[in-house]
Amino acid sequence: MSSATPTEPAPGTPDPAERRPVRRALLSVTDKSGLVELGSALVESGVELVSTGNSARTLADAGLPVTRVEDVTGFAECLDGRVKTLHPAIHGGLLADLRKESHRAQLEELGIAPFDLVVVNLYPFRETVASGASVDESVEQIDIGGPAMIRASAKNHPSVAVVVDPAAYPTVAQTVRDGGFTLAERTVLAAAAFAHTASYDVAVASWMNSVVSPAGVGFPAWTGSTWEHAADLRYGENPHQAAALYRHWRPGLASAEQLHGKEMSYNNYVDADAAWRAATDFTDPAVAIIKHANPCGLAVVTGGADADVALAHRRAHACDPVSAFGGVIAVNRPVTAEMAEQVAEIFTEVLLAPGFEDAAVAVLTRKKNIRLLVMPADTQADPVEFRAISGGVLVQSRDRMDAPGDLAGAWTLACGQPVDEATLADLDFAWRACRAVKSNAILLARDGASVGIGMGQVNRVDSARLAVERAGDRARGSVAASDAFFPFADGLEILLAAGVRAVVQPGGSVRDAEVIAAAEAAGVSMYLTGARHFFH
Ligand SMILES: NC(=O)c1ncn([C@@H]2O[C@H](COP(=O)(O)O)[C@@H](O)[C@H]2O)c1NC=O
């Protein structure tokens, strides 16, 4: 409930379609792009410009008439710019509800002129933190006066139009020329403005809570994240579910550029995310083919050239050509024409990559159904992962393949002879590839490619069976990886019976001795990583 004493009845709602002319504008922007063009357009429309320090200088240097904020407040900017616009002569002009006779009279009495348009963008706080700046430097980039002006004008949108996005300047200039903003337009601008300051404050509060003492093992007492609506999706996981895509500020799949194909679906995004995660676990050229968030083929060309993505794709596809039908493919190198020719032969839902050769685009765009996505160059995996649960959210650091036990050189040979270099490379591949498979995961590999994958089973024995069955004849002589220890020897025995010649697994079961003895009896080398990679 408001504590203000109403001096007159609440004003009636104006006609939402009526345009309110813009006569006086306040411009205060850190990002000066488009400022002069906007200022010129406003001046041409007869608008008086009022502006802060460097923004005013930029406008004046371009020969535009501009009133400096200091000349309005009678108070010089001070404390290194910490106080510029925080003054009643500015905020009175932003907050006066011009629908009210009493507010208009008070402005008159106080000698304050109202603003009709406010253009503000904020100090680059997030970018400053991301650059590795010190706490003091980051704090200095917390904008105070800007959000105050944005929130004041957004609250007062019946009288003021507020603009926070430089991309909107051309539309703003045209609207001013056309006679000003309607109430409906000012309301839309206000909603965007509140979202802008809310998202800015969430970034500040999340950072500051991570700087001060954490709540638990390195996690802050408070954390937040904001997302912007990017697209409505046709439906969710099933046709009766509504769905939309929201974008985080960190570049990734949600901001990938779609070069071709039908609209991405909800399930396409889920699978594309899993595919990208799998392909980018490798530094050498690698291809992952995903169905229902699980790989049905993964391959790497160790020490290969970029052009070897075609070979990686052939090998990944050969793993399970039946399941690869309608798959989502991710590659960690630009798609070549050779790879494109191969992919074009197979019905594929999505192909995502850091880029596409022109010739590859020419080949693939002949297929009307395939979606081609270019991942942003600065895509980084989020350092933490969130998973919504009823009434809360689980947060964990991302599962990286960089634990000491993830390096083949650090593994312990539990039994059998040390394997040769090529076999060790295959075990290393299998270990990495296995991480992309939903638990319980068993992955058989040879020559840098998966040949049989058992995924998502509720016991390890069934996963082993599935992997062996899918590998068929290729199981004999292959190597195997298990994402977690064998609780009993039974799962391993299926692999041994199929002719697997080397195994890598975390170890750590109370029955390790039994499991290792089974491998030893079969003459199979078994390596223990000491690291586990469950993926649920
Ligand atoms: N403190 C204030 O009174 C204040 N008023 C406006 N600002 C910010 O100053 C920037 C513009 O400054 P300049 O025009 O000097 O480049 C804008 O990002 C605006 O949000 C302020 N600075 C930050 O708090």
The ligand as an ORCA input file, in Angstrom:
! r2SCAN-3c Opt
* xyz 0 1
  N      25.588      8.719    -10.439
  C      24.868      9.375    -11.285
  O      24.268     10.341    -10.925
  C      24.776      8.920    -12.672
  N      23.907      9.421    -13.555
  C      24.101      8.777    -14.744
  N      25.071      7.851    -14.606
  C      25.581      6.968    -15.643
  O      26.592      7.653    -16.341
  C      26.722      7.122    -17.647
  C      26.884      8.231    -18.635
  O      27.917      9.052    -18.267
  P      28.653      9.948    -19.355
  O      27.588     10.641    -20.099
  O      29.531     10.829    -18.583
  O      29.455      8.990    -20.240
  C      25.461      6.326    -17.913
  O      25.836      4.970    -18.035
  C      24.588      6.567    -16.696
  O      23.879      5.406    -16.346
  C      25.530      7.933    -13.338
  N      26.556      7.214    -12.856
  C      26.493      6.129    -12.075
  O      26.062      5.876    -11.068
*
